[in-house]
Amino acid sequence: MQAKRGRQYSDDDYKQLEDLMYDRMLISLDSTQLLMSDDVDEAMSALDGHSHGAGGDLHVVERINMSFTVQNAIVNAPTLTKFKIAGNLPELQVNFSDRKYRKSAR
């Protein structure tokens, strides 16, 4: 940008300058699971994989990997979005039954 001093900026220059106005963090969640249970011990047992029988019924979302890029503006400018999130979710498998629905409705 210093080399462009006194000259007209192109659209690519403005895009590059805007990209520099954000702090970026990469958040990666590996083997993320979502369980639904009334009993904490039962849920913890299902997470550890030691559950037999009904423990597998607790999983609402199977193990998935997710990654997110979180960007926070480093300047307070009205033309910049303050907070941005972009993510990658390769596959999502949801297991939801009447039994799980009734548990969540309590």
Phi, psi and omega in degrees: 000328180297324181291338181270005183306127178085359179246168180284134176277143175272173177298323178295323178296317179295322179295317178297318179296319179295320178299330180283351183273009184233139165279136181242139175229138176256123178247124181238125178248114182255137179055044180285136179230152174234121180239156177229120181204153174276342186245120182297318181297320178296318179293318179295322178296320179293324177295321180285347180084012181266001184279140178243148175074248188288347182301325178293339179287349182284335184289119174268317176237126178290174180303124178224157175249134179226146173224142182229144169252120180252128180237134180235127182296135181270351176235154179262085181241136182294342181272351181256140172291132184292321188216128180233143175226131174230141184222168178228120178231096187298321182205143179228121177243118182250131178245104182229127183237174176300321181298315179293323179296317180295324177295320182286337182279349181291000000 
